[in-house]
Amino acid sequence: MRSSSLIGLLAVVLTVTTVLAGVSAQPIEPFDSDQEFSVRNRIDELMVAKWKEQGITPAFICSDAVFLRRVYLDLIGTLPTEDEAKKFLEDSDPQKREKLIDELLNRPEYADYWTMRWGDVLRIKAEFPINLWPNAVQAYNRWLYSSLARNKPYDQFVRELLTSSGSNFRVGPVNFYRATQDRSPKGIAQAVALTFMGVRADQWPEEKLKGMAAFFSQISFKSTMEWKEEIVSWDPYHANTATQPPPPQEAVFPDGVKIQLPADRDPRQVFADWLISPKNPWFAKNVVNRIWYWLFGRGIIHEPDDIRDDNPAVAPEVLSYLESELVRSGWDLKHIYRLICNSGTYQLSCIARSRNPKAGMYFAYYPTRRLDAEVLIDAICQITGTSEEYWSMVPEPYTIIPQGERAVRLGDASITSAFLELFGRPPRDVGLISERANRMTASQRLHLLNSSHILTKIEQGPGLEWARNSYTNPRQTVTRLYLTILSRYPTEKEWEILKQTTAKSSRLSREMVIDLIWALMNSTEFLYRH
């Protein structure tokens, strides 16, 4: 489909895939800085000890351009604009990385992005098989967004999910109990264990699961006169009928401690008190491990929703430190993001310096991974100045999202598009991390390379009109495109190829500009976090 006018330049556009083919002993432009790893906080001290134990040399610290793009994508799921990239790269303040982290954690896009992330875990979906229905999804999303925007303490956040009562259309967190395919006490217990303990309770012995399920045996789901509305509440008598036995009077915590359920207190509150205790062996560990996974693409315990004795942490000291910091900070999740992102471990380059096969497992370099489906299409639309259409055919009423809405803000997994389906957006059916598919496929590559969907955005999108009509100053045009798409300046090698390509002319044709945009947006450097 593409012309051959810029084949030389297109071939030289550096990609993460190419440089990852080997191990680098010297910094590689544009991914590495010239800085050796140095300890910046307690995380680094603990990781250094682990690397020495394993005989691993950590990567160089990443370049400013790589850090800028990485932290934008990891914290707010958004690319920096051309102006934001230029401002950061030209800033000489030695504390600029630390300041950028604080700035991003306080931007409104933070709550947008992490509402999407938590929506996966909490299974926010209107349609089959979760069947929350649109009004309940809206209430659930509003509560979730508000909680994250306010940086609600994590223990309070979870307590509200576990103990709230009321209408599913008006009290958002009660939908946690409705967002399961199996609303029996055992099904709810499995959802609670997976979400807040990182444990797959479906693998437990029957008696252990039954003991935990007793805490959720007195939940009532009562319909009202309003279509699809339900009142979720504690009702110790609803199961005590002629056809159903009375609820159990004894329950067993997952750590094996038995308890007599008080007749005058909601068992959900009893369980919540046990769960959110600083001494709980699962609660803090689960969430800090999830955060580590979200920032690195791999948990300290991996997978992050499969915590068990025979799946040990690769760096248990780091995990314990983050747990203690979460408790010490008053369950402040932003404190954990800040600690991790300010560490030298997080700021390592994606180019390995050690041939030890365990270097990746021990986070001795930043792991590359493809952008999430929602983040990728938002990035393409941001660059091109275009929008997407999202819809849900059922349930009634038929739902269409207004043009211009970002994919990370959709909220409901039932509202989708062909692009999101193709690029592995999770269905939110079970709440497992593995539901999201970020592995690049041949069909995805073909769509990006050959589809009229992407090409039309590049050739007609108003966000790139300036570039398509900018022929007389090749250096300025190319520089702006690199800042816009890759968040960096072109390398000297890339400039040399550009000079050779334009040697016979001082101008860039419209076709050449479109080819360059197309090449940059199809590069692994653009498509992957690095």
C-alpha positions as CSV (number, residue, x, y, z in Angstrom):
1,M,0.0,0.0,0.0
2,R,2.8,2.4,0.8
3,S,5.1,4.1,-1.8
4,S,8.8,3.6,-1.9
5,S,9.7,7.3,-1.5
6,L,10.9,7.0,2.1
7,I,11.9,3.4,2.2
8,G,15.4,4.3,3.4
9,L,14.1,6.4,6.3
10,L,11.4,3.9,7.2
11,A,13.9,1.1,7.5
12,V,16.0,3.1,9.9
13,V,13.3,4.1,12.3
14,L,14.6,2.5,15.5
15,T,12.3,-0.1,17.1
16,V,12.5,-1.7,20.5
17,T,12.3,-5.1,18.9
18,T,15.5,-4.5,16.9
19,V,17.6,-3.3,19.9
20,L,16.3,-6.1,22.2
21,A,17.7,-8.7,19.9
22,G,21.0,-8.6,21.8
23,V,22.5,-7.4,25.1
24,S,24.0,-4.0,25.2
25,A,27.2,-3.1,27.1
26,Q,27.0,0.5,26.0
27,P,24.1,3.0,26.0
28,I,21.9,2.8,22.9
29,E,20.3,6.0,21.6
30,P,17.5,6.9,22.0
31,F,16.5,4.4,24.8
32,D,19.4,4.6,27.2
33,S,20.9,7.6,29.1
34,D,24.6,7.6,29.9
35,Q,23.8,7.0,33.6
36,E,24.6,3.8,35.4
37,F,22.0,2.5,37.8
38,S,22.2,4.1,41.3
39,V,20.2,3.6,44.4
40,R,17.4,6.1,44.8
41,N,15.2,4.6,47.5
42,R,14.6,1.5,49.6
43,I,13.2,-0.4,46.6
44,D,16.6,0.0,44.9
45,E,18.6,-1.1,47.9
46,L,16.6,-4.3,48.1
47,M,16.8,-5.0,44.4
48,V,20.5,-4.4,44.3
49,A,20.9,-7.1,46.9
50,K,18.8,-9.5,44.8
51,W,20.8,-8.7,41.6
52,K,24.1,-9.4,43.4
53,E,22.7,-12.6,44.7
54,Q,21.7,-13.7,41.1
55,G,24.8,-12.3,39.4
56,I,22.8,-9.8,37.3
57,T,23.9,-6.4,36.0
58,P,21.0,-3.9,35.7
59,A,20.4,-1.9,32.6
60,F,21.4,1.8,32.2
61,I,18.9,4.4,33.4
62,C,16.5,5.2,30.6
63,S,16.7,8.4,28.6
64,D,14.5,11.4,29.5
65,A,12.4,10.8,26.4
66,V,11.8,7.2,27.3
67,F,10.9,8.1,30.9
68,L,8.6,10.8,29.8
69,R,6.6,8.5,27.5
70,R,6.7,5.6,29.9
71,V,5.4,7.5,33.0
72,Y,2.7,9.2,31.0
73,L,1.4,5.8,29.7
74,D,1.8,4.0,33.0
75,L,0.2,6.6,35.2
76,I,-2.5,8.3,33.1
77,G,-2.7,6.1,30.0
78,T,-2.1,9.0,27.7
79,L,0.7,10.2,25.4
80,P,2.4,13.5,26.1
81,T,1.6,16.2,23.6
82,E,4.3,17.7,21.4
83,D,4.5,20.8,23.7
84,E,4.6,18.6,26.8
85,A,7.4,16.5,25.4
86,K,9.5,19.5,24.2
87,K,9.1,21.2,27.6
88,F,10.2,18.2,29.6
89,L,13.2,17.3,27.3
90,E,14.5,20.9,27.4
91,D,14.1,21.2,31.2
92,S,17.5,21.2,32.9
93,D,16.0,20.7,36.4
94,P,17.6,17.6,38.0
95,Q,14.4,17.0,39.9
96,K,12.2,17.1,36.8
97,R,11.3,13.4,36.8
98,E,10.2,13.5,40.4
99,K,8.1,16.6,39.7
100,L,6.5,15.0,36.6
101,I,5.4,12.0,38.6
102,D,3.7,14.3,41.2
103,E,2.1,16.3,38.4
104,L,0.7,13.2,36.6
105,L,-0.7,11.7,39.8
106,N,-2.8,14.9,40.3
107,R,-4.1,15.2,36.7
108,P,-7.7,14.3,36.0
109,E,-6.6,11.6,33.5
110,Y,-5.2,9.7,36.5
111,A,-8.7,8.9,37.7
112,D,-9.9,8.1,34.2
113,Y,-7.2,5.6,33.5
114,W,-7.3,3.8,36.9
115,T,-11.1,3.6,36.7
116,M,-10.5,1.6,33.6
117,R,-8.0,-0.6,35.3
118,W,-10.1,-1.2,38.4
119,G,-13.1,-1.7,36.2
120,D,-11.4,-4.8,34.8
121,V,-10.8,-6.2,38.3
122,L,-14.3,-5.3,39.5
123,R,-16.0,-6.7,36.4
124,I,-18.0,-3.6,35.4
125,K,-20.1,-4.8,32.5
126,A,-23.8,-4.2,31.7
127,E,-24.4,-7.2,29.5
128,F,-24.1,-11.0,29.6
129,P,-22.7,-12.8,31.5
130,I,-22.3,-10.1,34.3
131,N,-25.7,-8.4,33.6
132,L,-25.3,-5.3,35.8
133,W,-27.4,-3.2,33.3
134,P,-26.7,0.3,32.2
135,N,-28.1,2.3,35.2
136,A,-26.1,0.2,37.7
137,V,-22.9,0.4,35.6
138,Q,-23.2,4.2,35.6
139,A,-23.6,4.3,39.4
140,Y,-20.7,1.9,39.9
141,N,-18.5,3.9,37.6
142,R,-19.3,7.2,39.2
143,W,-18.5,5.8,42.6
144,L,-15.2,4.2,41.4
145,Y,-14.1,7.4,39.6
146,S,-14.9,9.6,42.6
147,S,-13.0,7.2,44.9
148,L,-9.9,7.3,42.8
149,A,-10.1,11.0,42.1
150,R,-10.3,11.7,45.9
151,N,-7.5,9.1,46.5
152,K,-9.8,7.4,49.0
153,P,-7.8,5.3,51.4
154,Y,-7.7,1.7,50.1
155,D,-9.1,0.2,53.3
156,Q,-12.1,2.5,53.1
157,F,-12.5,1.8,49.4
158,V,-12.7,-2.0,50.0
159,R,-14.9,-1.7,53.1
160,E,-17.5,0.2,51.1
161,L,-17.4,-2.5,48.4
162,L,-17.9,-5.2,51.0
163,T,-20.4,-3.7,53.4
164,S,-22.6,-1.2,51.4
165,S,-26.4,-1.7,51.1
166,G,-29.0,-0.1,49.0
167,S,-30.2,0.3,45.4
168,N,-27.9,-0.9,42.6
169,F,-28.9,2.2,40.7
170,R,-28.1,4.7,43.5
171,V,-25.4,3.1,45.7
172,G,-22.6,2.2,43.3
173,P,-20.5,-0.2,45.5
174,V,-23.4,-2.6,46.1
175,N,-22.8,-3.7,42.5
176,F,-19.7,-5.6,43.6
177,Y,-21.9,-8.4,44.7
178,R,-24.0,-8.3,41.6
179,A,-21.0,-8.3,39.2
180,T,-20.5,-12.0,39.5
181,Q,-21.7,-14.8,37.3
182,D,-22.5,-16.9,40.4
183,R,-24.3,-14.9,43.2
184,S,-24.4,-17.9,45.5
185,P,-22.4,-17.5,48.8
186,K,-19.6,-19.6,47.3
187,G,-19.5,-17.7,44.1
188,I,-19.3,-14.4,46.0
189,A,-16.6,-15.8,48.3
190,Q,-14.5,-16.7,45.2
191,A,-14.9,-13.2,43.8
192,V,-13.9,-11.6,47.1
193,A,-10.8,-13.8,47.4
194,L,-9.7,-13.1,43.8
195,T,-10.3,-9.3,44.0
196,F,-9.0,-8.4,47.4
197,M,-6.7,-11.3,48.3
198,G,-5.3,-12.2,44.9
199,V,-6.3,-15.8,45.5
200,R,-8.1,-18.3,43.2
201,A,-10.5,-19.8,45.8
202,D,-12.0,-22.1,43.2
203,Q,-8.8,-24.2,43.9
204,W,-9.5,-24.4,47.6
205,P,-10.7,-27.5,49.4
206,E,-14.5,-27.6,49.6
207,E,-14.6,-27.1,53.4
208,K,-12.3,-24.0,53.3
209,L,-14.5,-22.3,50.6
210,K,-17.6,-23.2,52.5
211,G,-16.2,-21.6,55.7
212,M,-15.5,-18.3,53.9
213,A,-18.8,-18.4,52.0
214,A,-20.7,-18.3,55.3
215,F,-19.8,-14.6,55.6
216,F,-21.8,-13.9,52.5
217,S,-24.8,-16.2,53.1
218,Q,-27.1,-13.5,54.4
219,I,-27.0,-11.1,51.4
220,S,-30.4,-10.3,50.0
221,F,-31.0,-9.2,46.4
222,K,-34.6,-7.8,46.3
223,S,-36.3,-6.5,43.2
224,T,-38.3,-3.3,43.1
225,M,-40.9,-1.9,40.8
226,E,-38.3,-0.2,38.7
227,W,-37.0,-2.2,35.8
228,K,-33.8,-4.1,36.7
229,E,-33.4,-2.3,40.0
230,E,-32.3,-4.4,43.0
231,I,-31.8,-3.6,46.7
232,V,-28.7,-5.3,48.0
233,S,-28.7,-5.6,51.8
234,W,-28.0,-7.8,54.9
235,D,-31.0,-9.9,55.6
236,P,-30.4,-12.7,58.2
237,Y,-33.9,-14.1,57.6
238,H,-34.3,-14.1,53.8
239,A,-32.9,-17.7,53.5
240,N,-34.8,-19.0,56.5
241,T,-37.9,-20.3,54.6
242,A,-39.6,-23.6,54.2
243,T,-37.6,-24.3,51.1
244,Q,-34.2,-23.0,52.2
245,P,-32.3,-23.8,55.4
246,P,-31.3,-21.0,57.8
247,P,-28.0,-19.4,57.1
248,P,-24.9,-20.9,58.9
249,Q,-24.1,-19.6,62.4
250,E,-20.4,-20.3,62.1
251,A,-17.8,-19.1,59.6
252,V,-14.1,-19.7,59.0
253,F,-11.7,-17.0,57.9
254,P,-9.3,-18.0,55.1
255,D,-6.4,-18.3,57.7
256,G,-8.3,-21.1,59.4
257,V,-9.7,-19.2,62.4
258,K,-13.3,-20.1,63.2
259,I,-15.9,-17.6,64.5
260,Q,-19.5,-17.6,65.7
261,L,-21.4,-15.1,63.6
262,P,-23.1,-12.5,65.9
263,A,-26.8,-12.4,65.4
264,D,-26.9,-8.6,65.6
265,R,-24.2,-7.7,63.1
266,D,-23.8,-8.1,59.3
267,P,-21.3,-10.9,58.6
268,R,-19.9,-8.8,55.8
269,Q,-18.7,-6.3,58.3
270,V,-17.1,-9.0,60.4
271,F,-15.2,-10.3,57.3
272,A,-14.2,-6.7,56.3
273,D,-12.7,-6.1,59.7
274,W,-10.6,-9.2,59.3
275,L,-9.6,-8.4,55.7
276,I,-8.5,-4.8,56.0
277,S,-6.4,-5.4,59.1
278,P,-2.7,-4.3,58.7
279,K,-1.9,-7.8,60.0
280,N,-3.8,-9.6,57.2
281,P,-1.4,-11.7,55.2
282,W,-3.2,-11.1,51.8
283,F,-4.8,-7.7,51.8
284,A,-1.9,-5.2,51.4
285,K,0.3,-7.7,49.6
286,N,-2.4,-8.2,46.9
287,V,-2.9,-4.6,46.0
288,V,0.8,-3.5,46.0
289,N,1.6,-6.6,43.9
290,R,-1.1,-5.6,41.5
291,I,0.3,-2.1,41.3
292,W,3.7,-3.4,40.6
293,Y,2.2,-5.6,37.8
294,W,0.4,-2.7,36.3
295,L,3.6,-0.6,36.2
296,F,6.0,-3.4,35.1
297,G,3.8,-5.9,33.2
298,R,4.9,-8.6,35.7
299,G,4.1,-9.0,39.4
300,I,6.6,-9.6,42.1
301,I,4.3,-12.6,42.6
302,H,3.2,-13.5,39.1
303,E,0.4,-13.7,38.0
304,P,-0.8,-11.1,40.5
305,D,-4.2,-12.9,41.0
306,D,-2.5,-16.2,41.8
307,I,-1.0,-15.7,45.2
308,R,-0.3,-19.1,46.9
309,D,2.4,-20.8,48.9
310,D,3.9,-22.6,45.8
311,N,4.0,-19.4,43.7
312,P,6.6,-17.4,45.7
313,A,7.6,-13.8,45.2
314,V,10.8,-13.2,43.3
315,A,11.7,-10.3,45.6
316,P,9.8,-10.8,48.8
317,E,11.7,-8.1,50.6
318,V,10.4,-5.5,48.2
319,L,6.9,-6.8,48.5
320,S,7.1,-6.6,52.3
321,Y,8.5,-3.1,52.2
322,L,5.7,-1.9,49.9
323,E,3.1,-3.5,52.2
324,S,4.5,-1.7,55.2
325,E,4.6,1.6,53.3
326,L,1.0,1.2,52.3
327,V,-0.1,0.7,55.9
328,R,2.2,3.5,57.2
329,S,0.9,6.0,54.6
330,G,-2.7,5.4,55.7
331,W,-3.5,3.1,52.8
332,D,-2.6,5.8,50.2
333,L,-2.3,4.1,46.8
334,K,-0.7,7.1,45.2
335,H,2.2,6.8,47.8
336,I,2.9,3.4,46.3
337,Y,2.9,4.6,42.7
338,R,5.2,7.5,43.8
339,L,7.7,5.1,45.5
340,I,7.9,2.8,42.5
341,C,8.1,5.4,39.8
342,N,10.8,7.3,41.6
343,S,12.9,4.2,42.0
344,G,15.9,3.6,39.8
345,T,14.4,0.1,39.2
346,Y,11.4,1.6,37.5
347,Q,13.6,4.0,35.5
348,L,15.8,1.4,34.0
349,S,16.1,1.1,30.2
350,C,14.4,-1.6,28.3
351,I,17.8,-2.7,26.9
352,A,19.2,-5.5,29.0
353,R,22.9,-5.5,30.1
354,S,23.0,-9.0,31.5
355,R,22.9,-12.3,29.7
356,N,21.5,-14.0,32.8
357,P,18.1,-15.5,31.7
358,K,16.6,-14.4,35.0
359,A,17.3,-10.7,34.4
360,G,13.8,-10.1,33.2
361,M,12.2,-12.0,36.1
362,Y,14.2,-9.9,38.6
363,F,13.3,-6.5,36.9
364,A,16.9,-5.7,35.8
365,Y,15.5,-4.0,32.8
366,Y,12.1,-2.5,32.0
367,P,9.9,-5.1,30.2
368,T,8.4,-4.1,26.9
369,R,4.7,-4.8,26.2
370,R,2.2,-3.7,23.7
371,L,-0.1,-0.8,24.6
372,D,-3.5,-1.7,25.9
373,A,-6.3,-1.6,23.3
374,E,-7.9,1.5,24.8
375,V,-4.7,3.4,25.2
376,L,-3.5,2.6,21.7
377,I,-6.6,3.8,19.9
378,D,-6.7,6.9,22.2
379,A,-3.1,7.6,21.2
380,I,-3.9,7.2,17.5
381,C,-6.9,9.5,17.8
382,Q,-4.9,12.1,19.8
383,I,-2.2,12.3,17.2
384,T,-4.5,12.4,14.2
385,G,-7.2,14.6,15.8
386,T,-9.9,12.0,15.1
387,S,-12.4,10.1,17.1
388,E,-14.0,6.6,17.2
389,E,-17.5,5.3,17.4
390,Y,-18.4,3.0,20.3
391,W,-21.7,1.3,20.8
392,S,-23.6,-1.5,22.6
393,M,-26.5,-3.2,20.8
394,V,-28.0,-4.6,23.9
395,P,-29.4,-4.3,26.5
396,E,-32.1,-1.8,25.9
397,P,-31.9,1.1,25.5
398,Y,-29.5,1.0,22.5
399,T,-26.4,2.8,23.5
400,I,-24.1,5.0,21.5
401,I,-21.3,7.0,23.0
402,P,-20.9,10.6,21.7
403,Q,-18.0,11.2,19.3
404,G,-14.8,12.4,21.0
405,E,-15.0,10.2,24.0
406,R,-11.8,8.5,24.9
407,A,-11.7,4.7,25.1
408,V,-10.3,4.6,28.6
409,R,-13.4,6.4,29.8
410,L,-16.0,4.0,28.3
411,G,-16.5,2.3,31.7
412,D,-18.7,-0.5,30.5
413,A,-17.1,-3.5,28.8
414,S,-20.3,-4.0,26.8
415,I,-19.6,-0.7,24.9
416,T,-17.0,-1.5,22.4
417,S,-15.7,-1.2,18.8
418,A,-14.1,-3.5,16.2
419,F,-10.7,-2.1,17.1
420,L,-11.0,-2.8,20.8
421,E,-12.2,-6.3,20.1
422,L,-9.3,-7.0,17.7
423,F,-6.7,-5.6,20.1
424,G,-7.6,-7.6,23.1
425,R,-9.7,-5.5,25.4
426,P,-10.8,-7.7,28.3
427,P,-14.5,-8.9,28.4
428,R,-14.6,-8.5,32.2
429,D,-16.4,-11.8,32.6
430,V,-14.3,-13.2,35.5
431,G,-12.0,-10.4,36.7
432,L,-8.7,-12.3,35.9
433,I,-5.6,-10.4,34.7
434,S,-5.3,-12.9,31.9
435,E,-8.6,-11.6,30.3
436,R,-6.6,-8.7,28.8
437,A,-4.7,-9.9,25.7
438,N,-1.7,-7.6,24.9
439,R,0.2,-10.0,22.7
440,M,0.7,-8.6,19.1
441,T,-1.0,-10.7,16.5
442,A,-0.7,-10.9,12.7
443,S,-4.3,-9.6,12.3
444,Q,-3.4,-6.6,14.4
445,R,-0.3,-5.9,12.4
446,L,-2.3,-6.1,9.2
447,H,-4.9,-3.8,10.5
448,L,-2.3,-1.1,11.4
449,L,-0.4,-1.6,8.2
450,N,-3.2,-1.9,5.6
451,S,-6.6,-0.9,6.9
452,S,-8.4,2.1,5.5
453,H,-9.4,2.8,9.2
454,I,-5.9,3.8,10.2
455,L,-4.8,5.2,6.8
456,T,-7.8,7.5,6.7
457,K,-7.0,8.9,10.1
458,I,-3.4,9.7,8.9
459,E,-4.4,11.1,5.5
460,Q,-7.4,13.1,6.6
461,G,-7.2,13.6,10.4
462,P,-7.3,17.3,11.3
463,G,-4.6,16.8,14.0
464,L,-2.0,16.2,11.3
465,E,-3.1,18.8,8.7
466,W,-0.2,21.0,9.6
467,A,2.2,18.2,8.8
468,R,0.6,17.2,5.5
469,N,0.8,20.9,4.3
470,S,4.3,21.5,5.7
471,Y,6.7,20.9,2.8
472,T,9.3,23.7,2.9
473,N,11.0,23.0,6.2
474,P,11.7,19.3,6.4
475,R,13.7,19.5,9.6
476,Q,11.0,21.3,11.5
477,T,8.3,19.0,10.2
478,V,10.2,15.8,11.1
479,T,11.1,17.1,14.5
480,R,7.5,17.9,15.3
481,L,6.3,14.6,14.1
482,Y,8.8,12.7,16.2
483,L,7.8,14.7,19.3
484,T,4.1,14.1,18.6
485,I,4.3,10.4,17.9
486,L,7.4,9.1,19.7
487,S,7.8,11.9,22.3
488,R,11.5,12.4,21.3
489,Y,13.8,14.1,18.9
490,P,15.1,12.2,15.8
491,T,18.5,10.6,16.2
492,E,21.5,11.7,14.2
493,K,21.3,8.4,12.2
494,E,17.8,9.2,11.3
495,W,18.7,12.7,10.2
496,E,21.4,11.3,8.0
497,I,19.0,9.1,6.2
498,L,16.5,12.0,5.8
499,K,19.2,14.1,4.2
500,Q,20.0,11.3,1.7
501,T,16.3,10.9,1.0
502,T,15.8,14.6,0.3
503,A,19.1,15.3,-1.3
504,K,17.5,16.2,-4.6
505,S,15.0,18.5,-3.1
506,S,14.7,20.9,-0.1
507,R,11.1,19.9,0.3
508,L,9.1,17.0,1.6
509,S,6.1,16.0,-0.5
510,R,2.7,15.3,1.0
511,E,3.2,11.7,0.2
512,M,6.6,11.6,2.0
513,V,5.1,13.2,5.1
514,I,2.2,10.7,5.1
515,D,4.7,7.8,4.7
516,L,6.7,9.0,7.6
517,I,3.7,9.3,9.8
518,W,2.5,5.9,8.8
519,A,6.0,4.4,9.5
520,L,6.3,6.0,12.9
521,M,2.9,4.9,14.0
522,N,3.6,1.3,12.8
523,S,7.0,1.2,14.6
524,T,7.3,-1.1,17.6
525,E,8.6,2.0,19.5
526,F,5.2,3.6,19.1
527,L,3.1,0.4,19.7
528,Y,4.9,-0.8,22.8
529,R,5.6,0.5,26.3
530,H,9.3,0.7,26.7
